[in-house]
Amino acid sequence: MTTLLDGDQVKAALDGLTGWQRDGDAIVRTADLPSFPAAIETVREVADIAEARNHHPDIDIRWRTVTFRCSTHSKGGITDLDIELAKQIDRVLASASR
């Protein structure tokens, strides 16, 4: 069963992620991609991962800048599902930035 992470657990999890910050009941990362098509492809890859996990981030795209916001809305905050999705997003972004 998925449970909310407390403040210390969120802080510890963020230490293992790249560029993520807590913003209230969510964790957020903004990334600049090399081009608009690269940003769209990154969003597509993250969408495939999210769909397979049935856990979806909020995504905002502005030209080549993409912001991902992860929160487990049904739990009212940050859970292990969000941390695991953030790890997958980090992997996609690492590949996209090459």
N, C-alpha and C positions, 0 to 999 in steps of 0.2 A: 504494500500500500504506500502511495506517495504521501509524504508529510512535508509540511513547511519547514524550511531551514531557519534556524535562529541566526541572529546577527553575526555571531562568531563563526558559524558554519559557512555563511555566505562569504564573509571576509576571507576565510581560509580557502574556499573554492576559487575566489577571484584571483588569489595569488598564483594559481595554476593556469590561468587563462591569459590571453594576449589582448590587452587594450579594453577589457570589459570594466565597467563601473556600475555600482549600484545606483539606481535612480528610483527611490521609493520601493514599491513592491515588484520591481523588475531589475534585470541586469541589461545593460545597453552597450553596444559597440558600434562605432562609426568607422567605415573604411573608405579610403579613396582608391578606386580601381584605375587601371591604365587608360580605359576608354569606356564610352557608354555601352558598346557591345559586350565588353568584359564584365561590366556591372550587371547587365541583363543576364548573361550566362551564369554569373555567380548566384543571382537570385533564383534562377531555374534549378541549379544544383541544390541549393538550400531547400527549395520547395520540394524536390524529390525526397530528400532526407526527412524533412518534416512530415511529409505525407506518409512515408513508410513507418514513422514512429507515432503517427497520429498525435503529434504535438507541434504546434505551429507558432513561429515567432511573428510579431508585428514587424513589417518591413516597410521602410521609407526609402525611395530612390529619387535622387535629384542629380541628373546628368550622370556623373560617374562616381558619385558619393552615395553609399548605401548605409543605412542605419538599421541594425537588428535590435529588437527589444524582446527579451524572453521573460515570461511570467506564466505561472500556472493559474489562470483566471479562476478555475473551479475551486482552487485552494486559497485564493486571495493573496498570493505572493510567490516567492521563489522556492522551488523544490529541486530535487536531484534531476528531474526531467529537464529543467532549464539549464542546469550546469552541463549535463551530457549533450544537449543540443548546442550549447555554446562551444563545447569542445569540437563538435563536428563542423560548426561554422568556422572556427579557427582553422581547421584543416583545409576547408574549401578556400578560404581567403589566402592562406599561405600559397596554395597552388595558383590562384588567380593573379597573385602579385608578381609572379616570376616572369 
